[in-house]
Every structure is written in C-alpha cells, then in structure tokens.
Amino acid sequence: MKKLAIVGVIITNRTIVPEVQSVLSDFGDIIIGRMGVPDKANGINAIALIVEGENEQLSAMTGKLGRLDSVSVKSAVTAVEIK
C-alpha cells in the first residue's frame, strides 16, 4: 500500500546538487511536490518533498540521497494510505 510521506533534504555543499537532482529525477514518479530554499548566508540548501509510494520506494530514495556526501535526509511517513 502506498503511503504519504514528507522528506527533508539538507545540502551543505553545492557541488553535490547535480547528483541530488539525478536521484530525485530517478524517483520523480513518487514525488508529488517539491520546494527548495537556499540559505546563501550559511551555504546551506534545503529541499522539502511530498511523496507517495510504497515503503520500499521511499526507503530506496532516502537511502540513495543519504549516501551522498554533504547531504542529510530525514523522512516522516504518515499513516495516510493512498490507493
């Protein structure tokens, strides 16, 4: 069963952005919404994602992102099930 989840991605080195974008593109079919917020003063970029997918899909995406240098990921899977 698909679940609705929120994923927060923090990037502390802009040189990794193309790799982050590549992972997000690979999982574009489960991403419902995306918002990016650059914090230029501190050199940090934040991305908030709303996703819907199977637990395995969500874990695969967050796992790939979390293995990238300079990237931190946190996810919150809700109890909301999508048919």
N, CA, C and O atoms as a GROMACS GRO file, in nm:
protein
  332
    1MET      N    1   0.085  -0.118   0.000
    1MET     CA    2   0.000   0.000   0.000
    1MET      C    3   0.089   0.125   0.000
    1MET      O    4   0.188   0.131   0.072
    2LYS      N    5   0.052   0.221  -0.081
    2LYS     CA    6   0.129   0.345  -0.086
    2LYS      C    7   0.100   0.430   0.037
    2LYS      O    8  -0.012   0.431   0.088
    3LYS      N    9   0.203   0.500   0.082
    3LYS     CA   10   0.190   0.590   0.198
    3LYS      C   11   0.228   0.731   0.154
    3LYS      O   12   0.304   0.750   0.058
    4LEU      N   13   0.177   0.829   0.223
    4LEU     CA   14   0.212   0.968   0.204
    4LEU      C   15   0.325   1.001   0.302
    4LEU      O   16   0.317   0.967   0.420
    5ALA      N   17   0.430   1.066   0.252
    5ALA     CA   18   0.545   1.097   0.338
    5ALA      C   19   0.600   1.236   0.306
    5ALA      O   20   0.575   1.292   0.200
    6ILE      N   21   0.674   1.289   0.402
    6ILE     CA   22   0.743   1.416   0.388
    6ILE      C   23   0.892   1.386   0.405
    6ILE      O   24   0.932   1.319   0.500
    7VAL      N   25   0.972   1.437   0.313
    7VAL     CA   26   1.116   1.414   0.317
    7VAL      C   27   1.187   1.549   0.316
    7VAL      O   28   1.162   1.634   0.231
    8GLY      N   29   1.277   1.567   0.413
    8GLY     CA   30   1.359   1.687   0.419
    8GLY      C   31   1.502   1.654   0.379
    8GLY      O   32   1.560   1.557   0.428
    9VAL      N   33   1.558   1.734   0.289
    9VAL     CA   34   1.695   1.712   0.240
    9VAL      C   35   1.774   1.839   0.265
    9VAL      O   36   1.734   1.948   0.223
   10ILE      N   37   1.887   1.827   0.333
   10ILE     CA   38   1.976   1.940   0.359
   10ILE      C   39   2.107   1.915   0.285
   10ILE      O   40   2.169   1.810   0.299
   11ILE      N   41   2.148   2.014   0.205
   11ILE     CA   42   2.272   2.003   0.127
   11ILE      C   43   2.368   2.111   0.177
   11ILE      O   44   2.334   2.229   0.180
   12THR      N   45   2.487   2.069   0.217
   12THR     CA   46   2.584   2.164   0.273
   12THR      C   47   2.698   2.196   0.177
   12THR      O   48   2.788   2.273   0.210
   13ASN      N   49   2.697   2.136   0.057
   13ASN     CA   50   2.800   2.165  -0.044
   13ASN      C   51   2.732   2.161  -0.181
   13ASN      O   52   2.689   2.056  -0.227
   14ARG      N   53   2.725   2.277  -0.245
   14ARG     CA   54   2.652   2.287  -0.372
   14ARG      C   55   2.707   2.199  -0.484
   14ARG      O   56   2.635   2.171  -0.580
   15THR      N   57   2.830   2.155  -0.475
   15THR     CA   58   2.886   2.074  -0.583
   15THR      C   59   2.815   1.939  -0.597
   15THR      O   60   2.828   1.874  -0.701
   16ILE      N   61   2.742   1.898  -0.495
   16ILE     CA   62   2.673   1.769  -0.497
   16ILE      C   63   2.532   1.782  -0.557
   16ILE      O   64   2.465   1.681  -0.579
   17VAL      N   65   2.487   1.903  -0.584
   17VAL     CA   66   2.350   1.927  -0.632
   17VAL      C   67   2.316   1.846  -0.757
   17VAL      O   68   2.206   1.791  -0.763
   18PRO      N   69   2.404   1.837  -0.858
   18PRO     CA   70   2.367   1.755  -0.975
   18PRO      C   71   2.338   1.609  -0.940
   18PRO      O   72   2.251   1.547  -1.001
   19GLU      N   73   2.410   1.554  -0.844
   19GLU     CA   74   2.385   1.416  -0.802
   19GLU      C   75   2.252   1.404  -0.728
   19GLU      O   76   2.179   1.307  -0.746
   20VAL      N   77   2.221   1.504  -0.646
   20VAL     CA   78   2.092   1.505  -0.576
   20VAL      C   79   1.980   1.513  -0.680
   20VAL      O   80   1.882   1.439  -0.671
   21GLN      N   81   1.994   1.601  -0.777
   21GLN     CA   82   1.894   1.616  -0.881
   21GLN      C   83   1.875   1.486  -0.960
   21GLN      O   84   1.763   1.452  -0.997
   22SER      N   85   1.983   1.415  -0.984
   22SER     CA   86   1.975   1.289  -1.056
   22SER      C   87   1.892   1.186  -0.979
   22SER      O   88   1.808   1.117  -1.036
   23VAL      N   89   1.916   1.177  -0.849
   23VAL     CA   90   1.838   1.084  -0.765
   23VAL      C   91   1.692   1.124  -0.765
   23VAL      O   92   1.604   1.039  -0.779
   24LEU      N   93   1.665   1.253  -0.748
   24LEU     CA   94   1.526   1.299  -0.746
   24LEU      C   95   1.457   1.272  -0.880
   24LEU      O   96   1.340   1.236  -0.883
   25SER      N   97   1.528   1.287  -0.988
   25SER     CA   98   1.472   1.256  -1.120
   25SER      C   99   1.440   1.108  -1.133
   25SER      O  100   1.337   1.071  -1.190
   26ASP      N  101   1.528   1.023  -1.080
   26ASP     CA  102   1.504   0.879  -1.083
   26ASP      C  103   1.376   0.841  -1.010
   26ASP      O  104   1.310   0.744  -1.047
   27PHE      N  105   1.341   0.916  -0.906
   27PHE     CA  106   1.222   0.888  -0.826
   27PHE      C  107   1.110   0.988  -0.851
   27PHE      O  108   1.021   1.004  -0.767
   28GLY      N  109   1.115   1.055  -0.964
   28GLY     CA  110   1.016   1.158  -0.997
   28GLY      C  111   0.873   1.110  -0.998
   28GLY      O  112   0.781   1.188  -0.976
   29ASP      N  113   0.853   0.980  -1.023
   29ASP     CA  114   0.718   0.927  -1.029
   29ASP      C  115   0.650   0.920  -0.892
   29ASP      O  116   0.528   0.907  -0.885
   30ILE      N  117   0.727   0.928  -0.782
   30ILE     CA  118   0.664   0.925  -0.650
   30ILE      C  119   0.661   1.063  -0.584
   30ILE      O  120   0.603   1.080  -0.476
   31ILE      N  121   0.724   1.162  -0.647
   31ILE     CA  122   0.728   1.297  -0.590
   31ILE      C  123   0.605   1.375  -0.634
   31ILE      O  124   0.581   1.394  -0.754
   32ILE      N  125   0.526   1.420  -0.537
   32ILE     CA  126   0.406   1.497  -0.563
   32ILE      C  127   0.439   1.646  -0.567
   32ILE      O  128   0.390   1.719  -0.654
   33GLY      N  129   0.522   1.690  -0.473
   33GLY     CA  130   0.557   1.831  -0.463
   33GLY      C  131   0.698   1.849  -0.411
   33GLY      O  132   0.752   1.764  -0.340
   34ARG      N  133   0.757   1.963  -0.449
   34ARG     CA  134   0.896   1.989  -0.410
   34ARG      C  135   0.913   2.139  -0.390
   34ARG      O  136   0.864   2.220  -0.469
   35MET      N  137   0.985   2.175  -0.283
   35MET     CA  138   1.016   2.316  -0.258
   35MET      C  139   1.162   2.325  -0.216
   35MET      O  140   1.205   2.253  -0.126
   36GLY      N  141   1.236   2.411  -0.280
   36GLY     CA  142   1.376   2.432  -0.244
   36GLY      C  143   1.396   2.570  -0.185
   36GLY      O  144   1.340   2.668  -0.233
   37VAL      N  145   1.478   2.577  -0.081
   37VAL     CA  146   1.506   2.703  -0.014
   37VAL      C  147   1.656   2.716   0.006
   37VAL      O  148   1.715   2.643   0.085
   38PRO      N  149   1.719   2.811  -0.066
   38PRO     CA  150   1.862   2.832  -0.046
   38PRO      C  151   1.888   2.927   0.072
   38PRO      O  152   1.821   3.029   0.086
   39ASP      N  153   1.984   2.892   0.155
   39ASP     CA  154   2.028   2.980   0.264
   39ASP      C  155   2.170   3.022   0.229
   39ASP      O  156   2.268   2.965   0.277
   40LYS      N  157   2.180   3.122   0.145
   40LYS     CA  158   2.310   3.165   0.092
   40LYS      C  159   2.404   3.214   0.202
   40LYS      O  160   2.525   3.196   0.193
   41ALA      N  161   2.350   3.276   0.304
   41ALA     CA  162   2.432   3.329   0.412
   41ALA      C  163   2.510   3.218   0.484
   41ALA      O  164   2.623   3.240   0.529
   42ASN      N  165   2.450   3.100   0.493
   42ASN     CA  166   2.514   2.988   0.563
   42ASN      C  167   2.562   2.878   0.469
   42ASN      O  168   2.618   2.778   0.514
   43GLY      N  169   2.541   2.896   0.338
   43GLY     CA  170   2.585   2.796   0.242
   43GLY      C  171   2.510   2.664   0.251
   43GLY      O  172   2.567   2.558   0.227
   44ILE      N  173   2.383   2.672   0.287
   44ILE     CA  174   2.301   2.552   0.303
   44ILE      C  175   2.180   2.562   0.210
   44ILE      O  176   2.122   2.670   0.193
   45ASN      N  177   2.144   2.450   0.150
   45ASN     CA  178   2.024   2.444   0.068
   45ASN      C  179   1.932   2.339   0.127
   45ASN      O  180   1.976   2.230   0.165
   46ALA      N  181   1.803   2.371   0.136
   46ALA     CA  182   1.704   2.277   0.190
   46ALA      C  183   1.602   2.245   0.082
   46ALA      O  184   1.559   2.332   0.007
   47ILE      N  185   1.564   2.118   0.075
   47ILE     CA  186   1.461   2.074  -0.016
   47ILE      C  187   1.356   1.999   0.066
   47ILE      O  188   1.390   1.908   0.142
   48ALA      N  189   1.231   2.037   0.049
   48ALA     CA  190   1.120   1.966   0.113
   48ALA      C  191   1.043   1.893   0.005
   48ALA      O  192   1.006   1.952  -0.097
   49LEU      N  193   1.019   1.764   0.026
   49LEU     CA  194   0.948   1.682  -0.071
   49LEU      C  195   0.822   1.623  -0.009
   49LEU      O  196   0.822   1.581   0.107
   50ILE      N  197   0.715   1.621  -0.086
   50ILE     CA  198   0.595   1.546  -0.050
   50ILE      C  199   0.594   1.428  -0.147
   50ILE      O  200   0.595   1.448  -0.268
   51VAL      N  201   0.592   1.308  -0.094
   51VAL     CA  202   0.598   1.189  -0.178
   51VAL      C  203   0.489   1.090  -0.141
   51VAL      O  204   0.440   1.088  -0.028
   52GLU      N  205   0.451   1.007  -0.240
   52GLU     CA  206   0.360   0.896  -0.212
   52GLU      C  207   0.416   0.773  -0.281
   52GLU      O  208   0.442   0.774  -0.402
   53GLY      N  209   0.433   0.668  -0.204
   53GLY     CA  210   0.487   0.546  -0.261
   53GLY      C  211   0.490   0.433  -0.160
   53GLY      O  212   0.455   0.450  -0.044
   54GLU      N  213   0.532   0.318  -0.210
   54GLU     CA  214   0.550   0.201  -0.123
   54GLU      C  215   0.668   0.228  -0.030
   54GLU      O  216   0.758   0.304  -0.064
   55ASN      N  217   0.668   0.164   0.087
   55ASN     CA  218   0.778   0.184   0.182
   55ASN      C  219   0.913   0.155   0.119
   55ASN      O  220   1.011   0.223   0.149
   56GLU      N  221   0.919   0.054   0.032
   56GLU     CA  222   1.045   0.018  -0.032
   56GLU      C  223   1.095   0.131  -0.123
   56GLU      O  224   1.215   0.158  -0.127
   57GLN      N  225   1.005   0.196  -0.194
   57GLN     CA  226   1.041   0.308  -0.281
   57GLN      C  227   1.094   0.426  -0.199
   57GLN      O  228   1.195   0.487  -0.233
   58LEU      N  229   1.023   0.456  -0.091
   58LEU     CA  230   1.063   0.568  -0.006
   58LEU      C  231   1.200   0.541   0.056
   58LEU      O  232   1.284   0.630   0.062
   59SER      N  233   1.220   0.418   0.102
   59SER     CA  234   1.349   0.382   0.161
   59SER      C  235   1.462   0.387   0.059
   59SER      O  236   1.572   0.430   0.090
   60ALA      N  237   1.434   0.343  -0.063
   60ALA     CA  238   1.536   0.344  -0.168
   60ALA      C  239   1.578   0.488  -0.199
   60ALA      O  240   1.697   0.516  -0.213
   61MET      N  241   1.481   0.577  -0.212
   61MET     CA  242   1.512   0.716  -0.244
   61MET      C  243   1.590   0.783  -0.131
   61MET      O  244   1.693   0.846  -0.156
   62THR      N  245   1.542   0.770  -0.008
   62THR     CA  246   1.611   0.835   0.103
   62THR      C  247   1.748   0.773   0.128
   62THR      O  248   1.842   0.842   0.168
   63GLY      N  249   1.760   0.644   0.103
   63GLY     CA  250   1.889   0.577   0.118
   63GLY      C  251   1.991   0.629   0.019
   63GLY      O  252   2.106   0.656   0.056
   64LYS      N  253   1.952   0.643  -0.108
   64LYS     CA  254   2.043   0.694  -0.210
   64LYS      C  255   2.084   0.837  -0.180
   64LYS      O  256   2.201   0.874  -0.195
   65LEU      N  257   1.988   0.918  -0.137
   65LEU     CA  258   2.021   1.057  -0.103
   65LEU      C  259   2.113   1.063   0.018
   65LEU      O  260   2.210   1.139   0.019
   66GLY      N  261   2.084   0.983   0.119
   66GLY     CA  262   2.162   0.985   0.243
   66GLY      C  263   2.305   0.937   0.227
   66GLY      O  264   2.391   0.970   0.308
   67ARG      N  265   2.332   0.859   0.122
   67ARG     CA  266   2.467   0.811   0.098
   67ARG      C  267   2.555   0.914   0.027
   67ARG      O  268   2.676   0.894   0.015
   68LEU      N  269   2.496   1.022  -0.021
   68LEU     CA  270   2.574   1.126  -0.088
   68LEU      C  271   2.646   1.212   0.016
   68LEU      O  272   2.590   1.246   0.120
   69ASP      N  273   2.771   1.248  -0.016
   69ASP     CA  274   2.846   1.337   0.073
   69ASP      C  275   2.775   1.472   0.082
   69ASP      O  276   2.717   1.519  -0.016
   70SER      N  277   2.780   1.534   0.198
   70SER     CA  278   2.724   1.668   0.222
   70SER      C  279   2.572   1.672   0.214
   70SER      O  280   2.514   1.780   0.199
   71VAL      N  281   2.505   1.556   0.225
   71VAL     CA  282   2.359   1.552   0.220
   71VAL      C  283   2.306   1.482   0.345
   71VAL      O  284   2.352   1.374   0.381
   72SER      N  285   2.210   1.546   0.411
   72SER     CA  286   2.140   1.488   0.526
   72SER      C  287   1.993   1.473   0.489
   72SER      O  288   1.935   1.562   0.427
   73VAL      N  289   1.934   1.362   0.529
   73VAL     CA  290   1.795   1.335   0.492
   73VAL      C  291   1.717   1.288   0.615
   73VAL      O  292   1.767   1.209   0.695
   74LYS      N  293   1.596   1.337   0.628
   74LYS     CA  294   1.503   1.288   0.730
   74LYS      C  295   1.367   1.270   0.663
   74LYS      O  296   1.326   1.352   0.580
   75SER      N  297   1.300   1.164   0.699
   75SER     CA  298   1.167   1.143   0.641
   75SER      C  299   1.066   1.112   0.751
   75SER      O  300   1.100   1.058   0.856
   76ALA      N  301   0.944   1.148   0.723
   76ALA     CA  302   0.832   1.118   0.812
   76ALA      C  303   0.723   1.054   0.728
   76ALA      O  304   0.662   1.120   0.644
   77VAL      N  305   0.700   0.926   0.752
   77VAL     CA  306   0.596   0.854   0.679
   77VAL      C  307   0.467   0.863   0.760
   77VAL      O  308   0.465   0.828   0.878
   78THR      N  309   0.363   0.911   0.698
   78THR     CA  310   0.236   0.928   0.768
   78THR      C  311   0.157   0.796   0.768
   78THR      O  312   0.194   0.700   0.702
   79ALA      N  313   0.050   0.796   0.841
   79ALA     CA  314  -0.039   0.680   0.845
   79ALA      C  315  -0.137   0.683   0.728
   79ALA      O  316  -0.214   0.589   0.709
   80VAL      N  317  -0.134   0.790   0.649
   80VAL     CA  318  -0.227   0.804   0.536
   80VAL      C  319  -0.188   0.706   0.426
   80VAL      O  320  -0.075   0.705   0.377
   81GLU      N  321  -0.285   0.623   0.388
   81GLU     CA  322  -0.262   0.527   0.281
   81GLU      C  323  -0.329   0.576   0.154
   81GLU      O  324  -0.443   0.623   0.156
   82ILE      N  325  -0.257   0.564   0.044
   82ILE     CA  326  -0.306   0.606  -0.087
   82ILE      C  327  -0.341   0.482  -0.168
   82ILE      O  328  -0.262   0.388  -0.174
   83LYS      N  329  -0.456   0.483  -0.228
   83LYS     CA  330  -0.499   0.366  -0.308
   83LYS      C  331  -0.438   0.370  -0.446
   83LYS      O  332  -0.462   0.280  -0.526
   0.00000   0.00000   0.00000
